[in-house]
Amino acid sequence: MTLLIVDGDPLCFRAAYNQRSAEEAYDRFEEKLEDIQNTTFCDDTQIAVFGLNNFRIDFYSDYKNTPSRKKSKANNPYYFELRQMLLEEGRVVAADGMEADDLVRIWAEEARAREQQFVVASVDKDLQCIAGHHYIIHRDELIHVTEDQGDKHYWSQILTGDAVDNIRGLRGIGPKKAERILEGKPASRRKQAVIDTYYEFYGKDWRDEMLHTGTLIHIMRTHDDMFS
């Protein structure tokens, strides 16, 4: 039995966009979810949505506090109503204390531990730190991420940060420069390469800066898996 693990926030957002009521958004959500289930041949589904008290906001109050995010939510009035309807029906799980991405990865690692096949469905490139099958919702595309690709993607993000989520990385380092820094290095050497680069930029303050970015970027594998 293959498990479909869904990052529900972007799915809800897309289902609710440009609809005339929460009921229409709900119907659209059902259609989109059924399409994904049929495409991925999954037998069971777990869906995570945002919850209360995300630790990242306590750690850094400007996390995801960007004008573009505020505008997009304001232009999609039925998004929150749809989420609440799905919660009340028990169709989705709120990721209280963390983020939906964290719950998605925790579920994926739990499925891996019990040797269950799974597919992660999302629009979020951040989740491509998870080795395994992924369905890219907005591109209707199935991809496979290897362990090595997932690890390299993770350390690349620690270098670059994420402007969309208001996470600072190293100034002037984008994906191409990050790739050059990590190029040719085995997984066992990537963390040290990132530490060395932070030290070049920040000197004695490298640890605090790397901890700031890493805490916000790191997606949890277990409920107590924090960046260190």
C-alpha positions as MATLAB code, in Angstrom:
seq = 'MTLLIVDGDPLCFRAAYNQRSAEEAYDRFEEKLEDIQNTTFCDDTQIAVFGLNNFRIDFYSDYKNTPSRKKSKANNPYYFELRQMLLEEGRVVAADGMEADDLVRIWAEEARAREQQFVVASVDKDLQCIAGHHYIIHRDELIHVTEDQGDKHYWSQILTGDAVDNIRGLRGIGPKKAERILEGKPASRRKQAVIDTYYEFYGKDWRDEMLHTGTLIHIMRTHDDMFS';
ca = [
       0.000    0.000    0.000;
       1.432    3.363   -1.072;
       0.882    6.409    1.127;
       0.262    9.861   -0.344;
       1.638   12.549    1.999;
       0.297   15.958    1.053;
       1.512   19.434    1.913;
      -2.057   20.656    2.257;
      -1.532   24.414    2.460;
      -0.669   24.999   -1.224;
      -3.318   22.482   -2.266;
      -5.965   24.377   -0.253;
      -4.686   27.686   -1.574;
      -4.947   26.566   -5.190;
      -8.343   24.986   -4.649;
      -9.757   28.159   -3.077;
      -8.235   30.631   -5.516;
     -10.766   32.496   -7.671;
     -13.736   30.550   -6.270;
     -17.064   32.146   -5.370;
     -17.635   30.334   -2.074;
     -15.989   28.033    0.436;
     -18.221   25.221   -0.843;
     -16.871   25.679   -4.360;
     -13.354   25.684   -2.949;
     -14.126   22.429   -1.120;
     -15.361   20.761   -4.315;
     -12.272   21.934   -6.166;
     -10.062   20.575   -3.391;
     -11.724   17.165   -3.720;
     -11.187   17.177   -7.487;
      -7.526   18.123   -7.196;
      -6.875   15.547   -4.480;
      -8.556   12.791   -6.495;
      -6.461   13.719   -9.538;
      -3.264   13.424   -7.474;
      -4.343   10.090   -5.969;
      -5.107    8.698   -9.416;
      -1.826    9.948  -10.880;
       0.309    8.559   -8.052;
      -1.638    5.292   -7.579;
      -1.721    5.866   -3.819;
      -4.052    3.883   -1.558;
      -4.046    6.060    1.560;
      -3.586    9.777    2.226;
      -2.279   12.005    5.013;
      -2.631   15.775    4.654;
      -0.850   18.374    6.796;
      -1.847   22.047    7.085;
      -0.457   24.912    9.122;
      -1.210   24.918   12.826;
      -0.709   27.107   15.872;
       2.513   28.235   17.565;
       5.050   27.568   14.823;
       8.388   27.629   16.686;
      10.071   29.437   13.779;
       7.945   32.547   14.354;
       8.895   32.525   18.040;
      12.529   32.209   16.984;
      12.331   34.944   14.308;
       9.243   37.153   14.216;
       9.772   38.192   10.571;
       9.732   34.611    9.307;
       7.490   34.533    6.199;
       6.467   38.107    7.012;
       6.651   39.404    3.444;
       4.303   41.708    1.474;
       3.832   39.126   -1.291;
       2.576   36.487    1.158;
       0.180   38.925    2.831;
      -1.173   40.060   -0.529;
      -1.698   36.538   -1.846;
      -3.674   35.518    1.254;
      -5.752   38.681    1.164;
      -6.666   37.911   -2.451;
      -7.833   34.390   -1.557;
     -10.620   34.854    1.017;
     -11.905   31.256    1.037;
      -8.536   29.667    1.784;
      -8.941   29.842    5.563;
     -12.593   28.764    5.427;
     -11.670   25.729    3.360;
      -8.907   24.773    5.790;
     -11.321   25.040    8.716;
     -13.929   22.876    6.960;
     -11.322   20.185    6.295;
     -10.098   20.307    9.893;
     -13.608   19.937   11.275;
     -14.169   16.879    9.079;
     -10.867   15.320   10.132;
      -9.599   15.338    6.557;
      -6.401   17.199    7.430;
      -4.069   17.489   10.437;
      -2.879   20.841   11.812;
       0.872   20.960   12.376;
       0.712   22.640   15.778;
       4.047   23.805   17.145;
       5.753   23.372   13.803;
       5.023   23.754   10.116;
       3.120   21.577    7.665;
       6.455   20.812    5.958;
       7.772   19.359    9.220;
       4.779   17.082    9.642;
       5.096   15.948    6.018;
       8.719   14.964    6.557;
       7.987   13.279    9.902;
       5.280   11.176    8.245;
       7.621   10.352    5.360;
      10.356    9.169    7.710;
       7.836    7.134    9.723;
       6.647    5.480    6.500;
      10.256    4.771    5.514;
      10.945    3.204    8.919;
       8.055    0.758    8.492;
       9.159    0.125    4.870;
       6.002    1.591    3.367;
       6.142    3.180   -0.077;
       5.164    6.864   -0.099;
       4.808    9.866   -2.391;
       5.182   13.450   -1.152;
       2.847   15.890   -2.935;
       3.686   19.584   -2.752;
       4.676   22.681   -4.701;
       7.466   23.425   -2.220;
      11.032   22.800   -3.371;
      12.105   22.833    0.297;
      10.623   19.356    0.712;
      13.037   17.985   -1.871;
      15.419   17.376    1.010;
      13.313   14.206    1.472;
      14.630   11.232   -0.455;
      11.891    9.401   -2.314;
       9.089    9.963   -4.810;
       7.604   13.438   -5.161;
       4.566   14.715   -7.039;
       4.977   18.382   -8.009;
       1.409   19.652   -7.847;
       1.656   22.781  -10.006;
       3.595   20.966  -12.735;
       1.668   17.677  -12.619;
       5.046   15.945  -12.528;
       6.448   12.914  -10.718;
      10.134   12.992   -9.776;
      12.454   10.885   -7.651;
      14.924   12.445   -5.210;
      17.913   10.310   -4.207;
      19.523   10.452   -0.772;
      22.494   12.316   -2.253;
      20.319   14.820   -4.116;
      18.258   15.490   -0.991;
      21.359   16.058    1.137;
      22.933   18.395   -1.417;
      19.670   20.342   -1.743;
      19.524   20.752    2.043;
      23.031   22.166    2.428;
      22.571   24.385   -0.606;
      19.595   26.002    1.131;
      21.624   26.573    4.298;
      24.005   28.579    2.107;
      21.424   30.518    0.102;
      18.618   31.038    2.605;
      15.157   31.641    1.139;
      14.045   35.152    0.230;
      10.436   34.011   -0.261;
      10.290   33.041    3.429;
      12.424   35.988    4.587;
      15.344   33.715    5.550;
      18.725   35.299    5.109;
      21.554   33.155    3.862;
      24.988   34.278    2.768;
      24.832   37.536    0.831;
      25.646   37.049   -2.848;
      25.390   33.266   -2.779;
      22.615   31.880   -4.951;
      21.973   28.324   -6.132;
      24.800   28.341   -8.714;
      27.452   29.531   -6.256;
      26.147   27.096   -3.643;
      26.460   24.296   -6.172;
      30.088   25.237   -6.825;
      30.850   25.250   -3.086;
      29.391   21.745   -2.696;
      30.600   20.400   -6.026;
      32.598   17.190   -5.796;
      32.165   16.892   -2.047;
      30.691   13.695   -0.590;
      27.819   13.943    1.872;
      30.245   13.523    4.773;
      32.080   16.739    3.802;
      29.216   19.065    2.880;
      28.462   20.285    6.389;
      32.099   21.261    6.900;
      32.140   23.058    3.541;
      29.129   25.105    4.651;
      30.740   25.861    8.039;
      33.932   26.985    6.289;
      31.949   29.303    4.025;
      30.041   30.839    6.925;
      33.353   31.387    8.705;
      34.753   33.171    5.631;
      31.765   35.535    5.670;
      31.250   36.107    9.392;
      34.437   35.133   11.213;
      33.831   34.560   14.924;
      30.063   35.124   14.442;
      29.703   32.272   11.958;
      27.989   29.937   14.427;
      25.177   32.366   15.346;
      24.523   33.211   11.697;
      24.474   29.596   10.592;
      22.229   28.656   13.519;
      19.786   31.397   12.528;
      19.494   30.230    8.920;
      19.609   26.539    9.775;
      16.869   26.762   12.405;
      14.509   28.318    9.852;
      15.497   26.114    6.892;
      15.735   22.737    8.636;
      12.667   20.529    8.161;
      12.182   18.168   11.085;
      12.523   14.374   10.681;
      11.135   13.644   14.151;
       9.183   15.732   16.642;
      12.350   16.737   18.500;
      14.727   17.049   15.536;
      16.076   20.612   15.724;
      18.967   22.113   13.773;
      22.294   22.158   15.565;
];
